[in-house]
Amino acid sequence: EKMNPAANQAIIRLNIAAATGMMSYFIPPMVARGHGRVLNIASTSAFVPVPFMATYAASKAYLLSLTESVSEELHGTGVTLTALCPGVTATPMMDAMAADNSRFVKLIAPTVLDVTEVADAGFDACMRGQVLRVPGRVNLLATLSSRAMPKWVTRRVVGLMARKAH
């Protein structure tokens, strides 16, 4: 309710429109060559509804689904797609989150990943042709458990955590 409509649209343009457009532009020549790699940066947010970050999480869910779907479509062409799904990573985005909500950052501090660790995981997964990579044990456990739980339970748990942080 408090998000600026322009900010919502910026998130959608970046995570949905730009990524989809770039894939549409770059993938056909890769298929024609018989090889290529695409690395999309999704998020652990792609696996769960995230109150107070709804547009961001939904856009990352789109990017994850797009990557997994197109990866299957291109199976056997020599072109691979990878969705890197890091959790919170020590980047300027985290600094902005800390400025807006220091309680939330303190709550998630034990799970914050080093940017080099995330970049190495993404590069490694992309070069191996791995479709999905979730760096960090805690993040991997959280994403696996979120896929096993009913959506309403996941939504409620994440919502309680988000409210506690706000």
N, C-alpha and C positions, 0 to 999 in steps of 0.2 A: 504493500500500500504506500510505502514511503519512497519507493524507487522512482527516480526520474525516468520518464518515458524514453528520453534520448539515451540514457545509460543502458536501458533494456535493449534498445535497438542496436547499440554499439556492440554489446555482447553477442547478439544474434548475428550481426554482420561479420564479426570476427570468427566465432566458433562454428557457425553454420554456413553462411553464404561464402565467405572467403575460402574456407577449407574445401567446400564442395566445388566451388569454381576452379580452384587450383587442381584438384584431382581430375576434374573434367578436362582441363587443359593439358596436364602432364601425362596422364595415364595412357591415352591412345598411342602416343609415340613410343612409350615404354613397351606396350604390348606389341607394336610393330617391330621393335628391335628384338623382342623376345627376352628382355630382362629389365629390371628396375625395382626400386624400393620406395615405399612411401612410409613416412613416420608421422603419425598424427599424435598430438599431445592432448589426450583426454584428461581424465582425473578420477580419483576414487569417488568423487561426487557423481560420476556417471552411473554408479551402481545404486544410489539411494536418492530419494527425494530429500532436499536440503532446505528446510525452512530458513528464511532470511537470505537465502542465496538461490532462490528458485530458478531464475532465468539462467544463471550460470550452470547450475547442476543439470537442468534440462538440456542446455546446449551441449554439454559434455556427454550426456546420454545419447544425444543425436550423433555426435561424432564417433562415439564408441560403436553404436549400431551401424553407422555408415561404413566404418572401417571393417567390422566383422562381415558385413554383407558383401561388400565389394571384394574383400579378400577371397570369399568363397566363389564369387562370380569369376574371378581371375585365376582360380586354381588351375595349375598346369600351363599357364601362359609364360611363366618365368618372372612375373611381376608379383611382388609380395607387399602386403600392407601390414603395418604394425600400429597398434594403439598403445601408447605409453600412458599409464594411469597412475601417476604419482599422487601421493597425498600432499599435505602442506609441505612446501619446500622453502628453504631459506632464500627467498628472492625478494625483490622490491614489492611484490604483491603481498607477501607476508608482513612486510613493514607497514604497508597501508592498512592491513587488517589489524595490526597491533595498535595503530593510531586510532582506529575506529572502535576497537573493542579489545582492550588489553586482557580482560578476564577470559575471553575465548582463547586467545593466544596462550595464556598460562595453562588453560585446560588441555590444549593439544600439544604443548611443548615436548612431551616425551616422544611424540610421533613425528616431529619435524625432521625432514630429510635434508641432507647436504646436497647442494646443487650439482656437484661433481658426481656424486653417487647416482643421482637421477639421470644425468646426461650419459654416464657410462652404461647404465642399465638400458636406456633407450637405444643407444648405438649398438650394443651387444644384441638386443632382441631384434632390431631391424636387420642387422647383418646376418642373423640366423634365420630370418624369415618367420620369426615367431609372431603370431597374430596379436597376442595380448601380453602385456608385461605390467605387473604391479610391483614396483620396487618397495622394499621394506617389509619385514615379517609381520609387523602389526597391521600394516595396510592390507597385505595379502589376506591375513586372517579375517579382517573386517569385511573385505569384499566377498570372500568365500561365504562367510556367515550371512551376509546380507542377501546373497542369492539363495540361500537355503531357507531363510525365514519368509513368512508371508509378508507381502509388501506393507500391510497396515502396521505390522509390528515394527518393521524397520523404520517406517515413517514416524511412528510414535516415539521410538527410542531416540532417533536423531533429533526430532522436535523437542524432546525433553532436554537433551544436551544443549541444543541451540538456545532454548529459553533460559537455561541456567547460565549460559555464557552472556546472554543479553541482560 
